[in-house]
Amino acid sequence: MKKNHARQVKVLYRIHGLSHLMNTVFESRFSMGQSRFELLTVIEDAETITQHQLGKQVELDAAAVTRHLQQLEFQGLIERKRSTKDLRNLLVQLTDLGKSQLRQAKIERRNLLEEIFEGIDDKALQTLEMLVSKLNSNAKLDRASHKNK
């Protein structure tokens, strides 16, 4: 089966555009980008996590994690402190303000997702999830093969 290159490019541009739009809408509604929201969610789930573990879990490099955490700390949403067991490790946890703002952002995010997925049934959503997962998997394989060259 011959693949339609123009359609493939169009689909990828639409995915990219949707991702950019989602980031813009998300940031305008919650005063934080999706990366920071994800960081806060991972911290909440772990209660306390090392900065290194956090970076691995969200797949961000150390410099990006540090930049995000500095901003979140400045906003009073997280606190970082040295581990008493291993002084090389910085422990990260949410403050009460961070917990409160994350709780509110989760409610708003749920509302936003309901708006975005309006009119899309479970079957269509399941198909979309499968297709995006396959594209993501293929892209990761391609990225890995280029790293090894």
C-alpha positions in Angstrom: 0.0 0.0 0.0 1.4 3.3 -1.1 1.4 5.9 1.7 0.2 9.5 1.0 3.2 11.6 2.0 1.3 14.9 1.8 -1.4 13.5 4.2 1.2 12.2 6.6 2.8 15.7 6.7 -0.6 17.3 7.2 -1.5 15.0 10.1 1.8 15.6 11.8 1.4 19.4 11.4 -2.1 19.1 12.9 -0.8 17.1 15.9 1.9 19.7 16.4 -0.6 22.5 16.1 -2.9 20.9 18.5 -0.1 20.4 21.0 0.9 24.0 20.7 -2.7 25.2 21.1 -3.2 22.9 24.1 -0.1 24.4 25.7 -1.3 27.9 25.1 -4.8 27.3 26.4 -3.5 25.3 29.4 -1.0 28.1 30.3 -3.6 30.9 29.9 -6.1 29.0 32.2 -3.7 27.7 34.8 -0.8 30.1 34.8 1.5 27.2 34.2 2.5 25.0 31.2 1.9 21.4 30.9 5.5 20.5 31.9 5.1 22.2 35.2 1.7 20.7 35.8 3.2 17.3 35.1 6.1 18.0 37.5 3.7 19.0 40.2 1.5 15.9 39.6 4.5 13.5 39.8 5.7 15.3 43.0 2.2 15.0 44.5 2.0 11.2 43.7 5.4 10.6 45.2 4.9 13.0 48.2 8.7 13.4 48.3 11.0 12.7 45.4 14.6 13.4 44.5 15.2 16.0 41.8 17.1 13.4 39.8 14.2 10.8 40.0 11.8 13.5 39.1 13.7 14.3 35.9 13.9 10.7 34.9 10.2 10.2 35.5 9.1 13.2 33.4 11.8 12.7 30.8 13.3 16.2 31.1 17.0 16.9 31.2 18.6 18.1 34.5 18.9 21.7 33.4 15.2 21.9 32.4 14.1 20.3 35.7 16.2 22.7 37.7 14.7 25.7 35.8 11.2 24.6 36.3 11.7 23.8 40.0 13.4 27.1 40.7 10.3 28.9 39.3 7.9 26.6 41.2 9.9 27.2 44.4 9.9 31.0 43.8 6.1 30.8 43.4 5.9 28.9 46.7 4.4 25.8 45.1 7.3 23.4 46.1 10.2 23.2 48.5 13.5 21.6 48.0 15.9 20.5 50.7 19.0 18.3 50.9 18.5 14.7 51.9 19.9 13.9 55.3 20.8 10.4 54.0 22.7 11.6 51.0 23.7 15.2 50.7 24.1 14.9 46.9 20.3 14.5 46.6 17.8 17.3 46.6 14.3 16.3 47.9 11.3 17.9 46.4 7.8 18.2 47.8 4.7 20.3 47.4 3.9 23.1 49.8 0.3 23.5 51.0 -0.1 26.3 48.4 1.2 23.9 45.7 -1.3 21.2 46.8 -4.1 23.7 46.7 -3.2 25.1 43.3 -2.6 21.7 41.8 -6.0 20.5 43.1 -7.7 23.5 41.4 -5.7 23.1 38.2 -6.8 19.4 38.0 -10.5 20.5 38.2 -9.9 23.1 35.5 -8.0 20.6 33.4 -10.8 18.1 33.6 -13.2 20.8 32.4 -10.9 21.7 29.5 -10.6 18.1 28.4 -14.3 17.7 28.4 -14.6 20.7 26.1 -11.9 19.4 23.8 -13.2 15.9 23.5 -16.8 17.0 23.1 -18.5 14.7 20.5 -15.8 12.1 20.5 -17.0 8.7 21.7 -14.9 6.1 23.6 -14.3 4.0 20.5 -12.9 7.0 18.6 -10.9 8.0 21.6 -9.5 4.5 21.9 -8.5 4.5 18.2 -6.9 7.9 18.5 -4.9 6.7 21.6 -3.7 3.6 19.7 -2.6 5.7 16.6 -0.8 8.3 18.7 0.9 5.6 20.7 2.1 3.9 17.5 3.4 7.2 16.1 5.2 7.9 19.3 6.7 4.5 19.4 7.9 4.8 15.8 9.4 8.2 16.5 11.2 6.8 19.5 12.6 3.9 17.5 13.8 6.3 14.8 15.4 8.6 17.3 17.2 5.6 19.0 18.5 4.3 15.6 19.9 7.8 14.7 21.6 8.0 18.1 23.5 4.8 17.5 24.9 5.9 14.1 
